[in-house]
Each structure stands twice: as C-alpha cells, then as structure tokens.
Amino acid sequence: MPRCAAYPSKMVSQEIGVRILPAAVLTVSTNADTVHVARTLWTHGTDRALMVERAKTAQAAGSAAKPDSDALKSVLGWSAEESREKTLWPSRILGWILSIVAISLGAPFWFEPLSKLMNLRNAGEKPDKTPSTPPSQPAQAPAKS
C-alpha cells in the first residue's frame, strides 16, 4: 500500500521534469506567446499573408526546405520595446501558459484530433468495394396453387 500512495506524487514530478519544464524553457526563451501570435495574425493582414505564402513555399519545397526564421520574427522572439512595456506582461504570461500547456501535451495528443479533422475534411471513410461480377439470377418465388 505505501507504494500506491507514492505513485501519484512520483508521476506528477516526472510530468513536470519531462514535459512541463522543457516546454516552459522553450516557450520563455523564444517568447512564444500564444495570445501575441493570435493577435498579430488577426490584426496584421500583411504578416498573415506573408506567413501563409512562406508556408506554401516550404510545403512545395518538401522536407529538404530550410526553416525560415525571418518569417517568424514578427510573432516570436524578444524585442527591447516589448520587454519594457509593463502593460503587456499579464497578457504575455497568459500566452506563455497557453503555449506551455499546448507544447507539454505532445504530438500524440495533437495527432489524433488533427487526423479526425482531416478525415472529416475528406468527407469520411471510403466505402467498401462492390463486387465487380454481377450476381447470379435472382431466385424465383414458388408458384401458388
């Protein structure tokens, strides 16, 4: 029984060490503020169009394409003006928390919903194949006497 009592606390400490801490370091070091990214892409049409165009170019180039860090400078990274602005800190902390949660959930969590979304987008499952040969003559009903 003592082992069972220690299990939840051990599991929580492993989750913090394996998932949440690296996600927090990555988020804060890159200033990956979800609220700022959403606000920037929502209000600045030119930045949004530039990101879409660069994503299409990278997709067309395939997996050999080099990531373009210039495209992300408007939404990621630190700038001197933003770090001094005290009114942005509550929004920034909320954005960091959202980013940390999203990153810490990991790829398996996001893969399933996105797969289901793509399945819905492709109009569902493919139907079973129908037999290519026509069925034999239908059975005739017995004659009534």
For each residue, the residues with C-beta under 8 A, 3 or more apart:
1: 4 5
2: 5 6
3: 6 7
4: 1 7
5: 1 2 8
6: 2 3 9 10
7: 3 4 10 11
8: 5 11 12
9: 6 12 13
10: 6 7 13 14
11: 7 8 14 15
12: 8 9 15 16
13: 9 10 16 17
14: 10 11 17 18
15: 11 12 18 19 20 104
16: 12 13 19 20 21
17: 13 14 20 21
18: 14 15 21 22
19: 15 16 22 23 104 106
20: 15 16 17 23 24 100 104
21: 16 17 18 24 25
22: 18 19 25 26
23: 19 20 26 27 99 100 103 104
24: 20 21 27 28 96 100
25: 21 22 28 29
26: 22 23 29 30 32 103
27: 23 24 30 31 32 96 99 100 103
28: 24 25 31 96
29: 25 26
30: 26 27 76 77
31: 27 28 36 76 77 78 82 92
32: 26 27 37 76 95 96 99
33: 36 37 91 92 95 96 99
34: 37 38 95 96 98 99 102
35: 38 39 91 92 94 95 98
36: 31 33 39 40 75 91 92 95
37: 32 33 34 40 41 75 76 95
38: 34 35 41 42
39: 35 36 42 43
40: 36 37 43 44 47 74 75
41: 37 38 44 47 48 51 75
42: 38 39 48
43: 39 40
44: 40 41 47 48 74
45: 48 49
46: 49 50
47: 40 41 44 50 51 74 75
48: 41 42 44 45 51 52
49: 45 46 52 53
50: 46 47 53 54 71
51: 41 47 48 54 55 71
52: 48 49 55 56
53: 49 50 56 57
54: 50 51 57 58 68 71
55: 51 52 58 59
56: 52 53 59 60
57: 53 54 60 61 65
58: 54 55 61 65 67 68
59: 55 56 62
60: 56 57
61: 57 58 64 65
62: 59 65
63:
64: 61
65: 57 58 61 62
66:
67: 58
68: 54 58 71 72
69: 72 73
70: 73
71: 50 51 54 68 74
72: 68 69 75 76 77
73: 69 70 76 77
74: 40 44 47 71
75: 36 37 40 41 47 72
76: 30 31 32 37 72 73
77: 30 31 72 73
78: 31 82 83
79: 82 83
80: 83 84
81: 84 85
82: 31 78 79 85 88
83: 78 79 80
84: 80 81
85: 81 82 88 89
86: 89
87: 90
88: 82 85 91 92
89: 85 86 92 93
90: 87 93 94
91: 33 35 36 88 94 95
92: 31 33 35 36 88 89 95 96
93: 89 90 96 97
94: 35 90 91 97 98
95: 32 33 34 35 36 37 91 92 98 99
96: 24 27 28 32 33 34 92 93 99 100
97: 93 94 100 101
98: 34 35 94 95 101 102
99: 23 27 32 33 34 95 96 102 103
100: 20 23 24 27 96 97 103 104
101: 97 98 104 105
102: 34 98 99 105
103: 23 26 27 99 100 106
104: 15 19 20 23 100 101
105: 101 102 109 110
106: 19 103 109 110
107: 110 111
108: 111 112
109: 105 106 112 113
110: 105 106 107 113 114
111: 107 108 114 115
112: 108 109 115 116
113: 109 110 116 117
114: 110 111 117 118
115: 111 112 118 119
116: 112 113 119 120
117: 113 114 120 121
118: 114 115 121 122
119: 115 116 122 124 125
120: 116 117 123 124
121: 117 118
122: 118 119
123: 120
124: 119 120
125: 119
126:
127:
128:
129:
130:
131: 135
132:
133:
134:
135: 131 138
136:
137:
138: 135
139:
140:
141:
142:
143:
144:
145:
